[in-house]
Each structure stands twice: as C-alpha cells, then as structure tokens.
C-alpha cells in the first residue's frame, strides 16, 4: 500500500485523493484548516505548506507530493514561492515525485489563442511570471517533477467565470454581464480529467521533467456552455451582455480582486484554445465529454441551493 501527500483539498486535490483511495492507497492531505474529504484511508493534517521542516516530516515515506494548493489570488507573489520551495525540498528529501497542478497563465497571450506544450512561456503579467518561475524552480530543484496544465475548470467544485458570473444569473432569472466576449471559443478542463491525468503521469518516466496539458474537450463559447446548462436543468436560455473591458480595469483601481482579474482578462476577450493532443497521444488518455462537467456543475449548484433552504 503506497502513500501519497496532497497539499490542498479543493476540487483537484479531493479528486486526486479519491482516485488513490479507490486503488487502496493511503493519502495524507495537508491544509491550513485540517479539513478535507472524509475517508478511512485519508489522513487530514493541519499544517502550513510553506513550513519546510514540517512539510518534509509529513512527506517522508510518500511516493508522490501533489501540489494542489490554492493560495489567495491577490497574494500570489507573496504566498506561492515559499510554498513551492518547501514542496520542492520536501519531495527531494523523500525521493518523491513532485506533481504540480498547473494552469495556462505562463504562456500569456498566444497567436490565435492556441496553446500547446511547446508554446513559449511568454507571460509578462505578474501571475503568469509567478507560475513560470515556480515551474523553472521545480525543474532546477533536483527533484523528479511534472506539471499538468489545465484551462478554466468545469465540474464538481469548479470555480471560475462560469460559476461566479453565469450561475448566479441563471439562478435569479436575470441577464448576465460576462467579463469577456461570450461568443468566443474558450477551453474548459473537466476537474476529473485534471486529477486523472496527474495520477496517471506521476509515475510514468516519460512524463518527468516536462509540462503536459490535461485532456480537454474542444473549445466552446460561454454562451453555448450556458445554453447546454440551461437545457439540462430545464431553464430558459440566458440573456448575456458583454462587459466593456474598461469596467474591470477601472474597478481594479480600488478593488484588489478586480485588479487581479483584469490582468488576466485577455483569456476571455480573445479565443482561448488548449491543445491536449500530445498528452492524449503519448499516454492514451481522452477528455471526458463536456456534458459530464456540466451535469456535475448543476449537481453542485442544486446541493448548494438545498443547503440554503
């Protein structure tokens, strides 16, 4: 029975834990709060992932250290580097594979919005540069490492433009103001595919020392995604308005979160395509149909609404 350490209990960390427990593996899940999914094979530990000594102790005997942390979006430069450094050191001390939950920020705006694993890490924004440095530090850290990159998530527990701008509008029956162009193609990665790919690649030597794209269904517009969601739950199609780009940028002058979102808004005001064909060919993986993610998103929304009643 192998042991795996997961930092973070969000949708990806929880899915990774479930996949390992289904195999009979032990999981040690580390969060600041000590909360996470309840299962006999999951040990929940409250700890600071930036504490190198403590994290090294907790990682001893583990085969894999999964970085699925999600620090405050407005404090990435402050919080990410100490955590990443600690995880590199802990994985190295344990002889574990360091598996990173990645995103597409490091690429920055790409020609035509198309991204492959060979696209240059050309980000000039702060958050893209943070992710680029994290990956390069891991490569230079003397540890077996892999990064799996995904686009905006859809599925159980997913948080993003769909959950914070579209779902509330559908629930209230009002029009939605979308911080982007709802008629441009955009890739959405299913949370289950992200976790499945990370578990599959962690101990495949072909994956080490490289970044890979999680299998992701063909890009879809936000309008079409919302229409499919509404069809599933039996609601009228949503009226959508494109939010002028200056609105979020102006709000960012006084609101830190708006400022952070505005930095990355190119993802929604131009086409945004994640190409996962290399991962699919190399590891014989395929993306889950997007309808599965839509159903899980709807199930989450229904459960949340029931708890509020």
Order of alpha helices (4+ residues) and beta strands (2+ residues): beta-alpha-beta-beta-alpha-beta-alpha-beta-beta-alpha-beta-beta-alpha-beta-beta-beta-alpha-beta-beta-alpha-beta-alpha-alpha-beta-alpha-alpha
